[in-house]
């Protein structure tokens, strides 16, 4: 999840602690709205080293990145 937090900091200029709060809030919201198996995959991607970049791809252009 640190890689995603760093991406938010880079794209928005928010302080790291604020970005971490935002990412946590969004991830928790998504996990509540997604079916349980998909929510578990979100956790797996965010908690795996080297796969955090995949989380950014899952979010598409949300932060102005690739879709």
C-alpha positions in Angstrom: 0.0 0.0 0.0 3.0 2.3 0.5 3.5 2.5 -3.3 -0.1 3.6 -3.7 0.3 6.2 -0.9 3.5 7.5 -2.6 1.6 7.7 -5.9 -1.1 9.9 -4.3 1.6 12.1 -2.7 3.3 12.5 -6.1 0.1 13.2 -8.1 -1.6 15.5 -5.5 1.2 17.0 -3.4 -0.6 16.0 -0.2 1.5 15.2 2.9 2.3 11.5 3.3 0.1 11.1 6.4 -2.9 12.7 4.6 -2.4 10.5 1.5 -2.2 7.4 3.7 -5.5 8.4 5.3 -7.1 9.0 1.9 -5.8 5.7 0.5 -7.0 3.8 3.6 -10.4 5.4 3.4 -10.8 4.7 -0.3 -9.6 1.1 0.0 -11.9 0.4 2.9 -14.9 1.9 1.0 -14.1 -0.2 -2.1 -13.8 -3.4 0.0 -17.2 -2.8 1.5 -18.8 -2.2 -1.9 -17.1 -5.1 -3.8 -18.1 -8.8 -3.5 -16.0 -10.6 -0.9 -13.8 -12.5 -3.3 -12.9 -9.3 -5.1 -12.3 -7.4 -1.9 -9.9 -10.2 -0.8 -8.0 -9.8 -4.1 -7.7 -6.1 -3.4 -6.1 -6.9 0.0 -3.8 -9.5 -1.7 -2.6 -7.0 -4.3 -2.1 -4.2 -1.8 -0.3 -6.4 0.7 2.1 -8.0 -1.8 5.4 -6.5 -2.4 6.0 -5.8 -6.1 2.4 -6.0 -6.9 1.4 -2.6 -5.5 1.8 -1.1 -9.0 -1.0 -3.4 -10.0 -3.3 -1.6 -7.5 -2.7 1.6 -9.4 -3.6 -0.1 -12.6 -6.8 -1.5 -11.0 -7.8 2.1 -10.2 -7.3 3.1 -13.8 -7.2 6.9 -14.4 -8.5 7.8 -10.9 -5.2 9.7 -10.2 -4.6 10.8 -13.7 -2.4 7.8 -14.6 -2.9 5.1 -17.3 -6.3 3.7 -17.9 
